[in-house]
Amino acid sequence: MRTVPLGTSGAAAPNVISGMMRIADKTDEQIRELYTTAREAGIDFFDHADLYGFRHPGGGTHHCERRFHEALGLSAAEREQITLQTKTSIVDEEWHYDSSYEHIVSSAEDSLRALGTDYLDVLLLHRPDALVEPDEVARAFDELESAGKVRSFGVSNHTPRQIDLLKTAVRQPIVVNQVQLSVTHATIVAQGLAANTAVDDALTRDGGGLVEHCRINGITVQAWSPFQKGAQGGVFLGDAEFPRLNAMLDELAAEYGVTPLAIATAWITRHPAGMQVVLGTTTPQRITDAAAGSDIRLTRGEWYGLLQAAGHHVP
């Protein structure tokens, strides 16, 4: 398993990580199998959010965090061996975003209790809050850090300018920006390639230069939904909508001796930004398959070929 820097924290992290969004209805045994498979594949980084599992009957906020703790019951020594990342700022009642001091601190403390741990390795702001007060975010981050409750901070789904706004007050490094990215949903990569052309890929939807901004500022890009077709969901692997892409994935999989899922993973990890692929699967074999793509270094021709096969414009 290849590692990448986790922002400017000085820590190294696997370039494939395991997301816990879908474990709400899994048994203890299934969660333990998922965790063990990840660890055996070299994945020691687990991604959560306070919102995950909130729609599950009897679940509510922090449900998946609680299920993770209940199923694993990690010893203090094993807890030290892994990285726990969670997110806050989405409120399910009267759906809205809240990055106030009170909400960030209370949500982080609830996550600590749900996960049965004394500290979070990374805390992310899950969605940009149009009503954000950077000074309040800074106050929350300072309090959580000084109390030893959170070691590093980041964001999710934020534009470069939204990050810059936070940085006017927040003194801690923003180590992560978790955004949607797959070979078929690759706007943040295709945008720069298609610049100065009259095609959809050239349209600026997020302020532009998100990947470049992260590279300049030492922020690790985490790719969520790495196998999804796009905003509407559904995976592109084996989908008749992408015959050219799947033919190329199959061809490269045979050449490298892995599965197409591993090649789709390798397309993201090949990028020199040192990205992390956030897996959302609860199928252990898919974790193993994806992990096999961690060390594959696609050639430039293969990487660009997959991008074009996915329907993106390469002038």
Wavefront OBJ file of the C-alpha trace (Angstrom):
o trace
v 0.000 0.000 0.000
v 1.533 3.284 -1.121
v 1.342 6.191 1.295
v 0.994 9.915 0.661
v 1.533 12.941 2.913
v -1.549 13.919 4.903
v -1.481 17.591 4.080
v 1.320 19.368 5.911
v 0.758 17.405 9.127
v 3.950 15.421 8.676
v 1.972 12.184 8.821
v 1.862 9.610 6.037
v -1.446 8.010 5.100
v -2.473 5.199 2.728
v -3.645 6.386 -0.674
v -6.730 4.168 -0.340
v -8.947 4.609 2.725
v -12.092 2.908 3.982
v -15.315 4.906 4.259
v -17.902 3.888 6.854
v -20.974 5.595 5.382
v -22.873 2.373 4.650
v -22.348 0.241 7.768
v -25.590 1.300 9.501
v -27.383 -1.995 8.845
v -24.359 -4.294 9.078
v -23.870 -6.826 11.858
v -20.927 -6.717 14.225
v -19.403 -9.635 12.357
v -19.743 -7.912 8.988
v -18.170 -4.708 10.287
v -15.303 -6.667 11.831
v -14.724 -8.479 8.517
v -14.714 -5.169 6.659
v -12.229 -3.694 9.133
v -9.963 -6.756 9.131
v -9.919 -6.907 5.344
v -8.926 -3.260 5.183
v -6.138 -3.690 7.714
v -4.806 -6.764 5.909
v -4.743 -4.736 2.680
v -2.664 -2.028 4.375
v -5.540 0.385 4.994
v -5.390 1.861 8.495
v -7.425 5.015 7.760
v -11.206 5.052 8.386
v -13.532 7.828 7.268
v -16.730 8.728 9.145
v -19.240 11.574 9.469
v -21.679 12.497 12.211
v -24.489 12.255 9.641
v -23.734 8.716 8.435
v -26.542 6.348 9.349
v -28.975 9.033 10.489
v -31.794 7.652 8.326
v -31.435 4.111 9.643
v -34.407 3.062 11.814
v -33.431 3.781 15.379
v -30.184 5.279 14.170
v -29.927 9.040 14.240
v -26.864 11.225 14.170
v -23.531 9.472 14.871
v -25.110 6.057 14.239
v -22.351 4.659 12.004
v -19.696 5.961 14.373
v -21.391 4.088 17.212
v -21.726 0.907 15.163
v -18.006 1.039 14.315
v -17.111 1.266 18.010
v -19.653 -1.308 19.167
v -18.558 -3.867 16.588
v -14.808 -3.444 17.029
v -14.236 -2.463 20.641
v -10.664 -1.475 19.819
v -8.054 -1.603 22.553
v -6.101 1.560 23.283
v -3.075 0.072 21.533
v -5.021 -0.787 18.377
v -6.704 2.616 18.379
v -3.240 4.172 18.165
v -2.504 2.111 15.053
v -5.310 3.615 12.980
v -6.440 7.026 11.766
v -10.015 8.071 12.514
v -11.454 10.900 10.475
v -14.954 12.282 10.837
v -16.988 15.227 9.583
v -19.425 17.791 10.913
v -21.593 20.741 9.789
v -24.640 19.048 8.193
v -27.809 19.140 10.305
v -30.577 16.744 9.269
v -33.457 18.553 11.006
v -34.696 21.325 8.692
v -31.751 20.311 6.505
v -29.067 22.958 6.737
v -25.363 23.544 7.336
v -23.933 24.770 10.615
v -20.283 25.675 11.081
v -20.846 27.696 14.234
v -18.515 27.328 17.204
v -21.212 25.600 19.262
v -22.108 23.056 16.611
v -18.546 22.127 15.661
v -17.496 21.574 19.273
v -20.615 19.691 20.375
v -20.599 17.485 17.271
v -16.907 16.641 17.699
v -17.474 15.719 21.350
v -20.444 13.532 20.368
v -18.253 11.836 17.745
v -15.625 11.121 20.388
v -18.224 9.435 22.572
v -19.757 7.510 19.656
v -16.366 6.251 18.466
v -15.219 5.452 22.009
v -11.995 7.398 21.633
v -10.230 10.264 23.385
v -9.196 12.023 20.178
v -9.999 12.379 16.487
v -7.081 12.293 14.106
v -8.853 14.487 11.554
v -12.058 16.557 11.690
v -13.545 17.911 8.448
v -16.212 20.510 7.763
v -18.543 18.366 5.651
v -20.117 21.055 3.458
v -19.484 24.762 2.917
v -21.743 26.915 5.079
v -22.923 30.094 3.343
v -23.394 31.632 6.802
v -19.895 30.729 7.974
v -18.095 33.003 10.402
v -14.375 32.133 10.071
v -13.659 33.458 13.570
v -16.132 30.946 15.029
v -14.552 28.080 13.112
v -11.140 29.217 14.348
v -12.371 29.373 17.940
v -13.767 25.837 17.709
v -10.617 24.449 16.107
v -8.415 26.118 18.720
v -10.455 24.741 21.601
v -10.590 21.200 20.212
v -6.880 21.196 19.443
v -5.754 22.654 22.769
v -7.883 20.092 24.619
v -6.211 17.286 22.662
v -9.537 16.222 21.189
v -8.658 16.804 17.513
v -5.188 16.567 15.993
v -5.753 17.859 12.441
v -8.460 19.704 10.538
v -9.767 19.817 7.002
v -12.771 20.407 4.792
v -14.965 18.560 2.332
v -16.564 19.845 -0.875
v -14.970 23.290 -0.479
v -13.833 25.585 -3.278
v -10.404 27.264 -3.220
v -11.893 30.611 -2.225
v -13.946 29.056 0.583
v -10.749 27.538 1.969
v -8.953 30.864 1.642
v -11.764 32.546 3.571
v -11.402 30.048 6.441
v -7.654 30.628 6.451
v -8.155 34.323 7.232
v -8.956 33.211 10.783
v -8.057 29.536 11.212
v -4.430 29.096 12.262
v -4.252 25.293 11.869
v -3.299 23.913 8.451
v -6.193 22.652 6.332
v -4.814 19.172 5.646
v -7.633 17.665 3.548
v -10.271 18.634 1.000
v -12.581 15.673 0.330
v -14.375 16.071 -3.011
v -16.214 13.896 -5.514
v -13.863 12.461 -8.133
v -13.901 9.493 -10.470
v -12.694 9.036 -14.034
v -16.234 9.793 -15.240
v -16.839 12.621 -12.744
v -13.535 14.382 -13.248
v -14.460 18.031 -13.663
v -11.768 19.213 -11.253
v -9.125 17.512 -13.424
v -10.622 17.947 -16.914
v -11.328 21.634 -16.366
v -7.720 22.720 -16.642
v -7.057 20.526 -19.659
v -10.001 21.969 -21.563
v -9.190 25.593 -20.709
v -9.737 28.068 -23.545
v -11.954 25.669 -25.490
v -15.713 25.886 -26.095
v -16.633 22.585 -24.415
v -18.459 21.788 -21.179
v -15.307 20.524 -19.476
v -13.880 24.055 -19.685
v -16.728 25.549 -17.632
v -15.710 26.752 -14.181
v -18.167 25.446 -11.607
v -16.164 25.497 -8.378
v -14.045 28.618 -8.619
v -11.507 26.804 -10.785
v -8.148 25.306 -9.992
v -9.252 23.203 -7.026
v -6.586 20.538 -7.532
v -3.885 23.121 -8.199
v -4.937 25.111 -5.124
v -4.605 21.991 -2.986
v -1.163 21.222 -4.413
v 0.059 24.781 -3.844
v -1.211 24.820 -0.253
v -0.217 21.293 0.767
v -3.793 20.026 1.049
v -4.486 16.340 0.373
v -7.339 15.683 -2.051
v -9.575 12.816 -0.929
v -11.760 11.387 -3.708
v -15.237 10.279 -2.635
v -17.503 8.165 -4.882
v -14.436 7.043 -6.889
v -16.466 4.597 -9.024
v -19.677 6.585 -9.430
v -20.819 7.745 -12.851
v -21.628 11.226 -11.623
v -24.019 13.234 -9.506
v -26.925 10.873 -10.223
v -25.156 7.842 -8.759
v -24.611 4.350 -10.066
v -21.188 2.900 -10.831
v -19.595 3.085 -14.268
v -17.908 -0.308 -13.900
v -19.658 -2.698 -16.274
v -22.244 -0.071 -17.207
v -23.421 -0.152 -20.841
v -23.373 3.656 -20.864
v -19.556 3.543 -20.926
v -18.583 0.772 -23.376
v -15.296 2.362 -24.462
v -14.202 3.042 -20.895
v -15.051 -0.445 -19.679
v -13.284 -2.041 -22.636
v -10.125 -0.114 -21.747
v -10.477 -0.921 -18.039
v -10.797 -4.616 -18.903
v -7.765 -4.460 -21.194
v -5.572 -2.735 -18.611
v -6.821 -5.028 -15.840
v -5.681 -8.034 -17.863
v -2.339 -6.379 -18.588
v -1.650 -5.549 -14.915
v -3.180 -8.747 -13.525
v -5.819 -7.003 -11.415
v -9.528 -6.184 -11.624
v -11.049 -3.184 -13.479
v -11.867 -1.726 -10.060
v -8.142 -1.646 -9.276
v -7.449 0.225 -12.512
v -10.186 2.755 -11.702
v -8.473 3.230 -8.344
v -5.067 3.564 -9.986
v -6.386 6.300 -12.287
v -6.910 8.497 -9.206
v -3.782 7.483 -7.289
v -1.620 8.084 -10.393
v -2.182 11.831 -10.098
v 0.914 13.604 -8.713
v -1.219 15.527 -6.221
v -0.980 12.425 -4.005
v -4.707 11.823 -3.721
v -6.508 9.382 -1.450
v -9.337 7.180 -2.740
v -12.231 6.988 -0.271
v -13.935 3.615 -0.655
v -17.614 3.441 0.208
v -18.047 -0.283 -0.258
v -19.120 -2.740 2.418
v -18.024 -5.716 0.308
v -14.661 -6.982 1.607
v -13.511 -8.296 -1.788
v -13.913 -4.851 -3.325
v -11.625 -3.421 -0.663
v -9.006 -6.007 -1.603
v -9.507 -5.287 -5.307
v -9.233 -1.520 -4.856
v -6.142 -1.836 -2.675
v -4.451 -3.697 -5.527
v -4.560 -0.435 -7.495
v -2.654 1.507 -4.846
v 0.800 0.808 -6.253
v -0.042 0.671 -9.976
v 1.554 3.560 -11.832
v -0.348 3.936 -15.079
v 1.581 5.366 -18.004
v 0.659 8.846 -19.196
v -0.891 7.330 -22.305
v -3.015 4.952 -20.232
v -4.101 7.690 -17.833
v -5.103 10.107 -20.591
v -6.654 7.271 -22.566
v -8.987 6.429 -19.668
v -9.929 10.088 -19.259
v -10.868 10.321 -22.935
v -12.665 6.977 -22.875
v -14.779 8.323 -20.015
v -15.962 11.108 -22.317
v -13.754 13.997 -21.261
v -12.203 16.458 -23.708
v -8.438 16.292 -24.162
v -7.532 18.877 -26.863
l 1 2 3 4 5 6 7 8 9 10 11 12 13 14 15 16 17 18 19 20 21 22 23 24 25 26 27 28 29 30 31 32 33 34 35 36 37 38 39 40 41 42 43 44 45 46 47 48 49 50 51 52 53 54 55 56 57 58 59 60 61 62 63 64 65 66 67 68 69 70 71 72 73 74 75 76 77 78 79 80 81 82 83 84 85 86 87 88 89 90 91 92 93 94 95 96 97 98 99 100 101 102 103 104 105 106 107 108 109 110 111 112 113 114 115 116 117 118 119 120 121 122 123 124 125 126 127 128 129 130 131 132 133 134 135 136 137 138 139 140 141 142 143 144 145 146 147 148 149 150 151 152 153 154 155 156 157 158 159 160 161 162 163 164 165 166 167 168 169 170 171 172 173 174 175 176 177 178 179 180 181 182 183 184 185 186 187 188 189 190 191 192 193 194 195 196 197 198 199 200 201 202 203 204 205 206 207 208 209 210 211 212 213 214 215 216 217 218 219 220 221 222 223 224 225 226 227 228 229 230 231 232 233 234 235 236 237 238 239 240 241 242 243 244 245 246 247 248 249 250 251 252 253 254 255 256 257 258 259 260 261 262 263 264 265 266 267 268 269 270 271 272 273 274 275 276 277 278 279 280 281 282 283 284 285 286 287 288 289 290 291 292 293 294 295 296 297 298 299 300 301 302 303 304 305 306 307 308 309 310 311 312 313 314 315
